[in-house]
Amino acid sequence: MSEPIKLRAQNQGEFTELRILMQHPMETGQRKDEKGAALPTHFIQNFSVSHNGKSLIEGQLNTSVSRNPLFAFRVRGVKPGDKLSVIWQDNLGERRQDEFTVS
């Protein structure tokens, strides 16, 4: 199982800045191991963020995104006590979902 997703929510007036760190190797398929064999492609394909059960952001990634991608968004209407859920799925079918309560 992959490492937990990390989320930081910082209120800035009517907006909240969300910083989401998704721990993942994000292999492009172009690097080689110590024996010279290509490392297999392994990357997050889809991710989504929901706020109190409603979709907030959906995205698609590819091999051009670096290891352990960090995304930052500014959103309206997020307040302390709200629930945020982050889900990703990679090209090998692995999936991670973590839920957070905004403090």
C-alpha positions as CSV (number, residue, x, y, z in Angstrom):
1,M,0.0,0.0,0.0
2,S,1.2,3.5,-0.8
3,E,2.1,6.2,1.7
4,P,-0.7,8.4,3.0
5,I,-1.7,11.5,1.1
6,K,-0.8,14.7,3.0
7,L,-3.1,17.7,2.9
8,R,-2.7,21.2,4.3
9,A,-5.7,23.6,4.3
10,Q,-4.9,27.2,5.1
11,N,-7.7,29.8,5.4
12,Q,-7.0,33.1,3.7
13,G,-10.1,35.2,4.1
14,E,-12.9,33.9,1.8
15,F,-10.5,31.5,0.2
16,T,-8.7,28.4,1.5
17,E,-5.4,27.2,0.0
18,L,-5.2,23.4,-0.3
19,R,-1.8,21.8,-0.7
20,I,-1.9,18.1,-1.5
21,L,1.1,15.8,-1.5
22,M,0.5,12.5,-3.2
23,Q,3.4,10.1,-2.4
24,H,4.1,8.0,-5.6
25,P,7.2,7.0,-7.6
26,M,5.9,8.4,-10.9
27,E,8.2,6.3,-13.1
28,T,8.4,7.4,-16.7
29,G,9.6,4.1,-18.2
30,Q,12.8,5.9,-19.4
31,R,15.0,5.4,-16.4
32,K,17.2,2.3,-16.1
33,D,18.0,0.2,-13.1
34,E,21.6,-0.7,-12.0
35,K,21.6,-3.6,-14.6
36,G,20.6,-1.3,-17.5
37,A,17.0,-2.6,-17.8
38,A,14.3,0.0,-18.2
39,L,12.2,0.6,-15.1
40,P,8.5,-0.1,-15.9
41,T,6.1,2.9,-16.3
42,H,4.2,3.6,-13.1
43,F,2.4,6.9,-12.6
44,I,-0.8,8.4,-11.3
45,Q,-3.4,8.6,-14.1
46,N,-6.4,10.2,-12.3
47,F,-7.0,12.1,-9.1
48,S,-10.0,13.9,-7.6
49,V,-10.7,16.0,-4.6
50,S,-14.2,16.3,-3.0
51,H,-15.5,18.7,-0.4
52,N,-18.3,17.4,1.8
53,G,-19.0,14.6,-0.8
54,K,-19.2,17.0,-3.8
55,S,-16.6,16.9,-6.5
56,L,-14.2,19.9,-6.2
57,I,-11.4,19.0,-8.6
58,E,-10.7,16.2,-11.1
59,G,-7.5,15.8,-13.0
60,Q,-5.5,13.5,-15.2
61,L,-1.7,13.1,-15.0
62,N,0.9,11.4,-17.1
63,T,4.6,10.4,-17.0
64,S,5.8,14.0,-17.2
65,V,4.9,14.7,-13.6
66,S,7.7,14.3,-11.0
67,R,7.9,11.9,-8.1
68,N,5.6,12.7,-5.1
69,P,3.5,15.4,-6.9
70,L,2.4,18.4,-4.9
71,F,-0.7,20.3,-6.0
72,A,-2.0,23.6,-4.6
73,F,-5.4,25.1,-5.2
74,R,-7.4,28.1,-3.9
75,V,-11.0,27.4,-3.3
76,R,-14.0,29.1,-1.8
77,G,-16.4,27.8,0.8
78,V,-14.1,25.5,2.7
79,K,-14.3,26.0,6.5
80,P,-13.2,24.3,9.7
81,G,-15.0,21.0,10.3
82,D,-15.6,20.4,6.6
83,K,-14.6,17.0,5.1
84,L,-12.1,16.7,2.2
85,S,-11.4,13.5,0.3
86,V,-8.5,12.9,-2.1
87,I,-8.4,9.9,-4.3
88,W,-5.8,8.8,-6.9
89,Q,-5.5,5.8,-9.2
90,D,-2.4,4.8,-11.2
91,N,-1.7,3.0,-14.4
92,L,-1.2,-0.3,-12.5
93,G,-4.6,-0.2,-10.9
94,E,-3.3,0.9,-7.5
95,R,-5.6,3.3,-5.7
96,R,-5.3,5.5,-2.6
97,Q,-8.0,7.5,-0.8
98,D,-7.6,9.6,2.3
99,E,-10.1,11.8,4.1
100,F,-9.4,14.9,6.1
101,T,-11.3,17.2,8.4
102,V,-10.4,20.9,8.0
103,S,-9.2,22.4,11.2
